[in-house]
Amino acid sequence: MRNINQLRGTVAITGIGLAGMGNATGFSEMEILAKSAHTAVRDAGLKMSDIDGIFTASFNRFLPTLSVAEYLGINPTYMDSTNIGGSAYVSCLKNAAMALNSGACNAVLVAYGSTAFSASDFRQQIAARAQLEPQVFEAPYAPFNPATSYALTAARHMHEFGTSREQLANVAVAARQWAQANPLAFRREPLAVEDVLSARMVSDPLTTLDCCLITDGAGAFVMTRADRVGPGAEPPVYVLGVAASQTHRQISCMPDLTSTAARESGAQAFAMAGLSPKDIHAAQLYDAFTINVLLFLEDLGFCAKGDGGAFIAETGIGPGGALPVNTNGGGLSCVHPGMYGIFTVIEAVELLRTNGQSRGLQAVDAVLCHGNGGVLASQSTAILGTQAAL
């Protein structure tokens, strides 16, 4: 049996696609998913009939792999619809790598689409589903989830480490600065720290501008074994390391409100890649809320626990900063159609293909992607790189 660390560099992402970004009024989620999928398959130099593995997950679609495969007209030999929340689309890199290496399939399509912004019943679906979730300890307090759960972690981080509201706001400002250079970003107007602080309070200490967008959007990418990359394809992006971990389901069962399972997933991904945080040229972090970025920077080893706010202020994560984070604008300013994880992977591939030039960067050979699911419950980390990083 192959050691899990021997997966390093054995698979590559060869095609990416986006569709329906922001507002896809008039189109269904399946239509924009299919458009992104066809774009990714063409980008990989393949035909849809070449796809024999499919990975997808959904907020509201029952039996998603069956529905997507039927709509695309393919007959895959390997299917995976594992749903661990928004981290699923980063975690699936590991499962896809194992499936490809085992010979279970030769070309994997990973695809997601949602019309969370334009669908009239999206919020009702989320509210109805929330009533089915286990909230034995939380229900008496009538939380406004997920915002209330993330606000709890932000408040604890501020209490324990002296993190300030201004430091949290800097996360949203940096995301908006990146978004202003991205024509696909949903929110591009200027944003200042004062704007974040004075916005309507959602759940203390988080305002509306500390919270991710609700948009439409679809994304897809194609993976093959590294030895099957065709000569006509775009430069391949290799999976150097990937891992996932989880600690709880409801926030009341989180072992430590200021530490996430990213500690485990990050350490394992770095070990597989044979790299450390100092080797990473950019990071794509699941920023459902501003507190996420602070927690993940700490737990992934970019700074010490409690130093996330100061790290952002002193090091810089926006344009011109030492560690570019969420270079497309992230879930706070670019796109967030319910499950953001797939967009961290697509943005990383775009950066690596262009050596960072697509976002005004230089010498980008290794990018970290991190997905978050539930209320800081499941965490997935992947490190992607160019040929130079192998």
C-alpha positions, 0 to 999 in steps of 0.5 A: 500500500502506498504511503499517504505522503507518497501522493505528493506530486502524483496528481495535477490540476489541469483545467479550471472554470468559473461561471455565474459569478455574483449574480446569475439571475435567470439561470439555475445552479445546475446551468452555471455548474455545467458551464463552469464544468465545460470550461474546465474540461476544455481548459484541460484539453479534454472532452466531457466524455473523457471524464470518468470521476466526479466529485460534487457536494451541495447545500440543497441537491439530493444525490448530487453526483447522480444529478450532475453526471446525468446533466453533463451526460457522462458515465463516471466509474468513480463518484464522491459526494462527501459533504463536510461543509465548505471544506469539502472542496479542498478535502476532495483533493486528497480523495481524488488523488487516491482514486486516480493513483489507484486506477479507479479513474483517469480524469476527475471533474470537481464541480460546484454551483449555487444560486444563493443570491438569485434563488428566492428560496435559498434563505428559507432552505437554510433556515428550514435545515437549521431546524433539523440540526442538533442544538441541544445546548444552544437552542435556548439562546436562540443563536443567529447562526452561523454568525453567532457561533463565529462571533463567539470565537471572535469575542473569545479571541479578543478577550484572551489575546487582546485582539482589536476590532480594528485588527479584524476589520483589516481582514475585510479591508485587505480582501476588498483591496484585492477585489478592486483589481478583480473584475469578477469580484461582486463588491469592488467599491472602496472600503475602510476600517471605519466602514467595517466598524460602523456597519450594522451589527449582526452578532457582537462583535461582528458587523455586516462587513465582517461577514461573507457575501451571499452570491451566485457562483460556480466553479470547477477543476479537472485533475489527472495523474501527473503522468497523463498531462497532455502536451496541449494543456495549460501548465499543470499545477501539482498537489504537493500536500493535502489533509483534513481534520475535524473537532466538533459539530456545534460550536458549544462542543468546540474544545477551544474557541480560539484553536481549530483543527487547521492545526492538524490539517495544516501540519499534515499537509506541510509534512506531505509537501515537505514545506513550511509556512515560510515557503508559501508565496500566497494563501487562499483562506476560507474567510466566511468571517473576518475572525477566520483569517486570524485563526487560520493564520495562527493555526497553520503556523504563519504566526503564533497563537494570539498574534494573528491581528498583529501579524496582519497589521505588521506583515500585511495580507493585502496588495503589497503585503508580505503574505498575499491572502485571498487574492481574488477578494475572498468570500468577503468581497469576491464570491460566496455562493454557500460553499466557498472552498472550490474557489480557493483552489481555482484562485491558487491554480490561476496564481500558479499558472501565471507565476502570480502575474494575474494578481500583480505578484511575482515568483509564485511557486507554492500556494496554500488553500484552506477550507472551513466547514460548519462552525469552524468544525471541519478543516482542510488544507492543500498545498499546490505548486508548480513544476519548480516546487516539486 
